[in-house]
Amino acid sequence: MLSVLWHVWAAVFILANLANSFNASVKPPNIVMVVADDLGYHDVGFRGSNILTPNLDRLAREGVILENHIVSASCSPTRASLMTGRYPIRTGFWKGNVKENEEYGLGLDETLL
């Protein structure tokens, strides 16, 4: 019985080490999110613009372009929504932009993406 128990523990130990070595070899993805104020849909090269944006074009070509995001008329609600994955009204940013020297922002209990 002791021999069987020893073999079970050895198998568990080996499997745990294999799982750890597999997880160590998997690299987390690199995520770059570009948010630009007042950027028109056709203001980047990968959308057919005459404006040269080679770095953005390369990022778009080699990455993923997210095209289905609802934006607000001002940037603070849009950014709050994008960073939290929630509607602006749920983050407290529905009135407009945060002005200079204002003492509010996202709650410290918010989970950011």
Phi and psi in radians as a Rosetta constraint file:
Dihedral C 1 N 2 CA 2 C 2 CIRCULARHARMONIC -1.108 0.35
Dihedral N 2 CA 2 C 2 N 3 CIRCULARHARMONIC -0.650 0.35
Dihedral C 2 N 3 CA 3 C 3 CIRCULARHARMONIC -1.127 0.35
Dihedral N 3 CA 3 C 3 N 4 CIRCULARHARMONIC -0.724 0.35
Dihedral C 3 N 4 CA 4 C 4 CIRCULARHARMONIC -1.139 0.35
Dihedral N 4 CA 4 C 4 N 5 CIRCULARHARMONIC -0.781 0.35
Dihedral C 4 N 5 CA 5 C 5 CIRCULARHARMONIC -1.066 0.35
Dihedral N 5 CA 5 C 5 N 6 CIRCULARHARMONIC -0.718 0.35
Dihedral C 5 N 6 CA 6 C 6 CIRCULARHARMONIC -1.087 0.35
Dihedral N 6 CA 6 C 6 N 7 CIRCULARHARMONIC -0.741 0.35
Dihedral C 6 N 7 CA 7 C 7 CIRCULARHARMONIC -1.135 0.35
Dihedral N 7 CA 7 C 7 N 8 CIRCULARHARMONIC -0.658 0.35
Dihedral C 7 N 8 CA 8 C 8 CIRCULARHARMONIC -1.118 0.35
Dihedral N 8 CA 8 C 8 N 9 CIRCULARHARMONIC -0.811 0.35
Dihedral C 8 N 9 CA 9 C 9 CIRCULARHARMONIC -1.126 0.35
Dihedral N 9 CA 9 C 9 N 10 CIRCULARHARMONIC -0.672 0.35
Dihedral C 9 N 10 CA 10 C 10 CIRCULARHARMONIC -1.106 0.35
Dihedral N 10 CA 10 C 10 N 11 CIRCULARHARMONIC -0.731 0.35
Dihedral C 10 N 11 CA 11 C 11 CIRCULARHARMONIC -1.124 0.35
Dihedral N 11 CA 11 C 11 N 12 CIRCULARHARMONIC -0.735 0.35
Dihedral C 11 N 12 CA 12 C 12 CIRCULARHARMONIC -1.091 0.35
Dihedral N 12 CA 12 C 12 N 13 CIRCULARHARMONIC -0.771 0.35
Dihedral C 12 N 13 CA 13 C 13 CIRCULARHARMONIC -1.068 0.35
Dihedral N 13 CA 13 C 13 N 14 CIRCULARHARMONIC -0.769 0.35
Dihedral C 13 N 14 CA 14 C 14 CIRCULARHARMONIC -1.144 0.35
Dihedral N 14 CA 14 C 14 N 15 CIRCULARHARMONIC -0.777 0.35
Dihedral C 14 N 15 CA 15 C 15 CIRCULARHARMONIC -1.125 0.35
Dihedral N 15 CA 15 C 15 N 16 CIRCULARHARMONIC -0.675 0.35
Dihedral C 15 N 16 CA 16 C 16 CIRCULARHARMONIC -1.114 0.35
Dihedral N 16 CA 16 C 16 N 17 CIRCULARHARMONIC -0.741 0.35
Dihedral C 16 N 17 CA 17 C 17 CIRCULARHARMONIC -1.164 0.35
Dihedral N 17 CA 17 C 17 N 18 CIRCULARHARMONIC -0.658 0.35
Dihedral C 17 N 18 CA 18 C 18 CIRCULARHARMONIC -1.110 0.35
Dihedral N 18 CA 18 C 18 N 19 CIRCULARHARMONIC -0.737 0.35
Dihedral C 18 N 19 CA 19 C 19 CIRCULARHARMONIC -1.102 0.35
Dihedral N 19 CA 19 C 19 N 20 CIRCULARHARMONIC -0.733 0.35
Dihedral C 19 N 20 CA 20 C 20 CIRCULARHARMONIC -1.139 0.35
Dihedral N 20 CA 20 C 20 N 21 CIRCULARHARMONIC -0.701 0.35
Dihedral C 20 N 21 CA 21 C 21 CIRCULARHARMONIC -1.204 0.35
Dihedral N 21 CA 21 C 21 N 22 CIRCULARHARMONIC -0.595 0.35
Dihedral C 21 N 22 CA 22 C 22 CIRCULARHARMONIC -1.164 0.35
Dihedral N 22 CA 22 C 22 N 23 CIRCULARHARMONIC -0.775 0.35
Dihedral C 22 N 23 CA 23 C 23 CIRCULARHARMONIC -1.144 0.35
Dihedral N 23 CA 23 C 23 N 24 CIRCULARHARMONIC -0.565 0.35
Dihedral C 23 N 24 CA 24 C 24 CIRCULARHARMONIC -1.202 0.35
Dihedral N 24 CA 24 C 24 N 25 CIRCULARHARMONIC -0.497 0.35
Dihedral C 24 N 25 CA 25 C 25 CIRCULARHARMONIC -1.468 0.35
Dihedral N 25 CA 25 C 25 N 26 CIRCULARHARMONIC -0.249 0.35
Dihedral C 25 N 26 CA 26 C 26 CIRCULARHARMONIC -1.517 0.35
Dihedral N 26 CA 26 C 26 N 27 CIRCULARHARMONIC 2.076 0.35
Dihedral C 26 N 27 CA 27 C 27 CIRCULARHARMONIC -1.575 0.35
Dihedral N 27 CA 27 C 27 N 28 CIRCULARHARMONIC 2.447 0.35
Dihedral C 27 N 28 CA 28 C 28 CIRCULARHARMONIC -1.194 0.35
Dihedral N 28 CA 28 C 28 N 29 CIRCULARHARMONIC 2.655 0.35
Dihedral C 28 N 29 CA 29 C 29 CIRCULARHARMONIC -1.238 0.35
Dihedral N 29 CA 29 C 29 N 30 CIRCULARHARMONIC 2.660 0.35
Dihedral C 29 N 30 CA 30 C 30 CIRCULARHARMONIC -1.573 0.35
Dihedral N 30 CA 30 C 30 N 31 CIRCULARHARMONIC 2.184 0.35
Dihedral C 30 N 31 CA 31 C 31 CIRCULARHARMONIC -2.052 0.35
Dihedral N 31 CA 31 C 31 N 32 CIRCULARHARMONIC 2.157 0.35
Dihedral C 31 N 32 CA 32 C 32 CIRCULARHARMONIC -2.121 0.35
Dihedral N 32 CA 32 C 32 N 33 CIRCULARHARMONIC 2.105 0.35
Dihedral C 32 N 33 CA 33 C 33 CIRCULARHARMONIC -1.983 0.35
Dihedral N 33 CA 33 C 33 N 34 CIRCULARHARMONIC 2.177 0.35
Dihedral C 33 N 34 CA 34 C 34 CIRCULARHARMONIC -1.887 0.35
Dihedral N 34 CA 34 C 34 N 35 CIRCULARHARMONIC 2.096 0.35
Dihedral C 34 N 35 CA 35 C 35 CIRCULARHARMONIC -2.093 0.35
Dihedral N 35 CA 35 C 35 N 36 CIRCULARHARMONIC 2.116 0.35
Dihedral C 35 N 36 CA 36 C 36 CIRCULARHARMONIC -2.163 0.35
Dihedral N 36 CA 36 C 36 N 37 CIRCULARHARMONIC 2.295 0.35
Dihedral C 36 N 37 CA 37 C 37 CIRCULARHARMONIC -1.362 0.35
Dihedral N 37 CA 37 C 37 N 38 CIRCULARHARMONIC 2.484 0.35
Dihedral C 37 N 38 CA 38 C 38 CIRCULARHARMONIC 1.016 0.35
Dihedral N 38 CA 38 C 38 N 39 CIRCULARHARMONIC 0.595 0.35
Dihedral C 38 N 39 CA 39 C 39 CIRCULARHARMONIC -1.708 0.35
Dihedral N 39 CA 39 C 39 N 40 CIRCULARHARMONIC 2.098 0.35
Dihedral C 39 N 40 CA 40 C 40 CIRCULARHARMONIC -1.316 0.35
Dihedral N 40 CA 40 C 40 N 41 CIRCULARHARMONIC 2.785 0.35
Dihedral C 40 N 41 CA 41 C 41 CIRCULARHARMONIC -1.001 0.35
Dihedral N 41 CA 41 C 41 N 42 CIRCULARHARMONIC -0.698 0.35
Dihedral C 41 N 42 CA 42 C 42 CIRCULARHARMONIC -1.740 0.35
Dihedral N 42 CA 42 C 42 N 43 CIRCULARHARMONIC 0.392 0.35
Dihedral C 42 N 43 CA 43 C 43 CIRCULARHARMONIC -1.616 0.35
Dihedral N 43 CA 43 C 43 N 44 CIRCULARHARMONIC 0.211 0.35
Dihedral C 43 N 44 CA 44 C 44 CIRCULARHARMONIC -2.222 0.35
Dihedral N 44 CA 44 C 44 N 45 CIRCULARHARMONIC 2.629 0.35
Dihedral C 44 N 45 CA 45 C 45 CIRCULARHARMONIC -1.050 0.35
Dihedral N 45 CA 45 C 45 N 46 CIRCULARHARMONIC -0.654 0.35
Dihedral C 45 N 46 CA 46 C 46 CIRCULARHARMONIC -1.244 0.35
Dihedral N 46 CA 46 C 46 N 47 CIRCULARHARMONIC -0.074 0.35
Dihedral C 46 N 47 CA 47 C 47 CIRCULARHARMONIC -1.835 0.35
Dihedral N 47 CA 47 C 47 N 48 CIRCULARHARMONIC 0.158 0.35
Dihedral C 47 N 48 CA 48 C 48 CIRCULARHARMONIC 1.605 0.35
Dihedral N 48 CA 48 C 48 N 49 CIRCULARHARMONIC 0.332 0.35
Dihedral C 48 N 49 CA 49 C 49 CIRCULARHARMONIC -1.370 0.35
Dihedral N 49 CA 49 C 49 N 50 CIRCULARHARMONIC 2.752 0.35
Dihedral C 49 N 50 CA 50 C 50 CIRCULARHARMONIC -1.424 0.35
Dihedral N 50 CA 50 C 50 N 51 CIRCULARHARMONIC -0.208 0.35
Dihedral C 50 N 51 CA 51 C 51 CIRCULARHARMONIC -1.299 0.35
Dihedral N 51 CA 51 C 51 N 52 CIRCULARHARMONIC 2.229 0.35
Dihedral C 51 N 52 CA 52 C 52 CIRCULARHARMONIC -1.434 0.35
Dihedral N 52 CA 52 C 52 N 53 CIRCULARHARMONIC 2.090 0.35
Dihedral C 52 N 53 CA 53 C 53 CIRCULARHARMONIC -2.357 0.35
Dihedral N 53 CA 53 C 53 N 54 CIRCULARHARMONIC 1.173 0.35
Dihedral C 53 N 54 CA 54 C 54 CIRCULARHARMONIC -1.090 0.35
Dihedral N 54 CA 54 C 54 N 55 CIRCULARHARMONIC -0.644 0.35
Dihedral C 54 N 55 CA 55 C 55 CIRCULARHARMONIC -1.215 0.35
Dihedral N 55 CA 55 C 55 N 56 CIRCULARHARMONIC -0.752 0.35
Dihedral C 55 N 56 CA 56 C 56 CIRCULARHARMONIC -1.156 0.35
Dihedral N 56 CA 56 C 56 N 57 CIRCULARHARMONIC -0.639 0.35
Dihedral C 56 N 57 CA 57 C 57 CIRCULARHARMONIC -1.087 0.35
Dihedral N 57 CA 57 C 57 N 58 CIRCULARHARMONIC -0.726 0.35
Dihedral C 57 N 58 CA 58 C 58 CIRCULARHARMONIC -1.174 0.35
Dihedral N 58 CA 58 C 58 N 59 CIRCULARHARMONIC -0.757 0.35
Dihedral C 58 N 59 CA 59 C 59 CIRCULARHARMONIC -1.059 0.35
Dihedral N 59 CA 59 C 59 N 60 CIRCULARHARMONIC -0.713 0.35
Dihedral C 59 N 60 CA 60 C 60 CIRCULARHARMONIC -1.162 0.35
Dihedral N 60 CA 60 C 60 N 61 CIRCULARHARMONIC -0.710 0.35
Dihedral C 60 N 61 CA 61 C 61 CIRCULARHARMONIC -1.180 0.35
Dihedral N 61 CA 61 C 61 N 62 CIRCULARHARMONIC -0.665 0.35
Dihedral C 61 N 62 CA 62 C 62 CIRCULARHARMONIC -1.659 0.35
Dihedral N 62 CA 62 C 62 N 63 CIRCULARHARMONIC -0.104 0.35
Dihedral C 62 N 63 CA 63 C 63 CIRCULARHARMONIC -2.164 0.35
Dihedral N 63 CA 63 C 63 N 64 CIRCULARHARMONIC -2.583 0.35
Dihedral C 63 N 64 CA 64 C 64 CIRCULARHARMONIC -2.101 0.35
Dihedral N 64 CA 64 C 64 N 65 CIRCULARHARMONIC 2.334 0.35
Dihedral C 64 N 65 CA 65 C 65 CIRCULARHARMONIC -1.797 0.35
Dihedral N 65 CA 65 C 65 N 66 CIRCULARHARMONIC 2.062 0.35
Dihedral C 65 N 66 CA 66 C 66 CIRCULARHARMONIC -1.557 0.35
Dihedral N 66 CA 66 C 66 N 67 CIRCULARHARMONIC 2.079 0.35
Dihedral C 66 N 67 CA 67 C 67 CIRCULARHARMONIC -2.074 0.35
Dihedral N 67 CA 67 C 67 N 68 CIRCULARHARMONIC 0.063 0.35
Dihedral C 67 N 68 CA 68 C 68 CIRCULARHARMONIC -2.121 0.35
Dihedral N 68 CA 68 C 68 N 69 CIRCULARHARMONIC 1.187 0.35
Dihedral C 68 N 69 CA 69 C 69 CIRCULARHARMONIC -2.235 0.35
Dihedral N 69 CA 69 C 69 N 70 CIRCULARHARMONIC 2.201 0.35
Dihedral C 69 N 70 CA 70 C 70 CIRCULARHARMONIC -1.408 0.35
Dihedral N 70 CA 70 C 70 N 71 CIRCULARHARMONIC 2.294 0.35
Dihedral C 70 N 71 CA 71 C 71 CIRCULARHARMONIC -2.000 0.35
Dihedral N 71 CA 71 C 71 N 72 CIRCULARHARMONIC 2.722 0.35
Dihedral C 71 N 72 CA 72 C 72 CIRCULARHARMONIC -1.608 0.35
Dihedral N 72 CA 72 C 72 N 73 CIRCULARHARMONIC 3.018 0.35
Dihedral C 72 N 73 CA 73 C 73 CIRCULARHARMONIC -1.279 0.35
Dihedral N 73 CA 73 C 73 N 74 CIRCULARHARMONIC -0.218 0.35
Dihedral C 73 N 74 CA 74 C 74 CIRCULARHARMONIC -2.311 0.35
Dihedral N 74 CA 74 C 74 N 75 CIRCULARHARMONIC 2.861 0.35
Dihedral C 74 N 75 CA 75 C 75 CIRCULARHARMONIC -1.358 0.35
Dihedral N 75 CA 75 C 75 N 76 CIRCULARHARMONIC -0.647 0.35
Dihedral C 75 N 76 CA 76 C 76 CIRCULARHARMONIC -1.056 0.35
Dihedral N 76 CA 76 C 76 N 77 CIRCULARHARMONIC -0.805 0.35
Dihedral C 76 N 77 CA 77 C 77 CIRCULARHARMONIC -1.101 0.35
Dihedral N 77 CA 77 C 77 N 78 CIRCULARHARMONIC -0.655 0.35
Dihedral C 77 N 78 CA 78 C 78 CIRCULARHARMONIC -1.124 0.35
Dihedral N 78 CA 78 C 78 N 79 CIRCULARHARMONIC -0.801 0.35
Dihedral C 78 N 79 CA 79 C 79 CIRCULARHARMONIC -1.140 0.35
Dihedral N 79 CA 79 C 79 N 80 CIRCULARHARMONIC -0.735 0.35
Dihedral C 79 N 80 CA 80 C 80 CIRCULARHARMONIC -1.077 0.35
Dihedral N 80 CA 80 C 80 N 81 CIRCULARHARMONIC -0.728 0.35
Dihedral C 80 N 81 CA 81 C 81 CIRCULARHARMONIC -1.163 0.35
Dihedral N 81 CA 81 C 81 N 82 CIRCULARHARMONIC -0.745 0.35
Dihedral C 81 N 82 CA 82 C 82 CIRCULARHARMONIC -1.151 0.35
Dihedral N 82 CA 82 C 82 N 83 CIRCULARHARMONIC -0.706 0.35
Dihedral C 82 N 83 CA 83 C 83 CIRCULARHARMONIC -1.307 0.35
Dihedral N 83 CA 83 C 83 N 84 CIRCULARHARMONIC -0.460 0.35
Dihedral C 83 N 84 CA 84 C 84 CIRCULARHARMONIC -1.828 0.35
Dihedral N 84 CA 84 C 84 N 85 CIRCULARHARMONIC -0.363 0.35
Dihedral C 84 N 85 CA 85 C 85 CIRCULARHARMONIC 1.359 0.35
Dihedral N 85 CA 85 C 85 N 86 CIRCULARHARMONIC 0.300 0.35
Dihedral C 85 N 86 CA 86 C 86 CIRCULARHARMONIC -2.103 0.35
Dihedral N 86 CA 86 C 86 N 87 CIRCULARHARMONIC 2.804 0.35
Dihedral C 86 N 87 CA 87 C 87 CIRCULARHARMONIC -1.132 0.35
Dihedral N 87 CA 87 C 87 N 88 CIRCULARHARMONIC 2.578 0.35
Dihedral C 87 N 88 CA 88 C 88 CIRCULARHARMONIC -0.973 0.35
Dihedral N 88 CA 88 C 88 N 89 CIRCULARHARMONIC -0.635 0.35
Dihedral C 88 N 89 CA 89 C 89 CIRCULARHARMONIC -1.084 0.35
Dihedral N 89 CA 89 C 89 N 90 CIRCULARHARMONIC -0.490 0.35
Dihedral C 89 N 90 CA 90 C 90 CIRCULARHARMONIC -1.403 0.35
Dihedral N 90 CA 90 C 90 N 91 CIRCULARHARMONIC -0.281 0.35
Dihedral C 90 N 91 CA 91 C 91 CIRCULARHARMONIC -1.745 0.35
Dihedral N 91 CA 91 C 91 N 92 CIRCULARHARMONIC -0.134 0.35
Dihedral C 91 N 92 CA 92 C 92 CIRCULARHARMONIC 1.600 0.35
Dihedral N 92 CA 92 C 92 N 93 CIRCULARHARMONIC 0.077 0.35
Dihedral C 92 N 93 CA 93 C 93 CIRCULARHARMONIC -1.953 0.35
Dihedral N 93 CA 93 C 93 N 94 CIRCULARHARMONIC 1.385 0.35
Dihedral C 93 N 94 CA 94 C 94 CIRCULARHARMONIC -2.113 0.35
Dihedral N 94 CA 94 C 94 N 95 CIRCULARHARMONIC -0.214 0.35
Dihedral C 94 N 95 CA 95 C 95 CIRCULARHARMONIC -1.541 0.35
Dihedral N 95 CA 95 C 95 N 96 CIRCULARHARMONIC -0.473 0.35
Dihedral C 95 N 96 CA 96 C 96 CIRCULARHARMONIC 2.656 0.35
Dihedral N 96 CA 96 C 96 N 97 CIRCULARHARMONIC -2.763 0.35
Dihedral C 96 N 97 CA 97 C 97 CIRCULARHARMONIC -1.373 0.35
Dihedral N 97 CA 97 C 97 N 98 CIRCULARHARMONIC 2.682 0.35
Dihedral C 97 N 98 CA 98 C 98 CIRCULARHARMONIC -1.349 0.35
Dihedral N 98 CA 98 C 98 N 99 CIRCULARHARMONIC 2.199 0.35
Dihedral C 98 N 99 CA 99 C 99 CIRCULARHARMONIC -1.532 0.35
Dihedral N 99 CA 99 C 99 N 100 CIRCULARHARMONIC 2.828 0.35
Dihedral C 99 N 100 CA 100 C 100 CIRCULARHARMONIC -1.019 0.35
Dihedral N 100 CA 100 C 100 N 101 CIRCULARHARMONIC 2.398 0.35
Dihedral C 100 N 101 CA 101 C 101 CIRCULARHARMONIC 1.178 0.35
Dihedral N 101 CA 101 C 101 N 102 CIRCULARHARMONIC 0.245 0.35
Dihedral C 101 N 102 CA 102 C 102 CIRCULARHARMONIC -1.426 0.35
Dihedral N 102 CA 102 C 102 N 103 CIRCULARHARMONIC 2.568 0.35
Dihedral C 102 N 103 CA 103 C 103 CIRCULARHARMONIC -1.859 0.35
Dihedral N 103 CA 103 C 103 N 104 CIRCULARHARMONIC 0.872 0.35
Dihedral C 103 N 104 CA 104 C 104 CIRCULARHARMONIC -2.524 0.35
Dihedral N 104 CA 104 C 104 N 105 CIRCULARHARMONIC 2.837 0.35
Dihedral C 104 N 105 CA 105 C 105 CIRCULARHARMONIC -3.058 0.35
Dihedral N 105 CA 105 C 105 N 106 CIRCULARHARMONIC -2.790 0.35
Dihedral C 105 N 106 CA 106 C 106 CIRCULARHARMONIC -1.123 0.35
Dihedral N 106 CA 106 C 106 N 107 CIRCULARHARMONIC 2.522 0.35
Dihedral C 106 N 107 CA 107 C 107 CIRCULARHARMONIC -1.121 0.35
Dihedral N 107 CA 107 C 107 N 108 CIRCULARHARMONIC 2.585 0.35
Dihedral C 107 N 108 CA 108 C 108 CIRCULARHARMONIC -1.186 0.35
Dihedral N 108 CA 108 C 108 N 109 CIRCULARHARMONIC -0.255 0.35
Dihedral C 108 N 109 CA 109 C 109 CIRCULARHARMONIC -1.601 0.35
Dihedral N 109 CA 109 C 109 N 110 CIRCULARHARMONIC 0.016 0.35
Dihedral C 109 N 110 CA 110 C 110 CIRCULARHARMONIC -1.240 0.35
Dihedral N 110 CA 110 C 110 N 111 CIRCULARHARMONIC 2.442 0.35
Dihedral C 110 N 111 CA 111 C 111 CIRCULARHARMONIC -1.691 0.35
Dihedral N 111 CA 111 C 111 N 112 CIRCULARHARMONIC 2.153 0.35
Dihedral C 111 N 112 CA 112 C 112 CIRCULARHARMONIC -1.686 0.35
Dihedral N 112 CA 112 C 112 N 113 CIRCULARHARMONIC 2.573 0.35
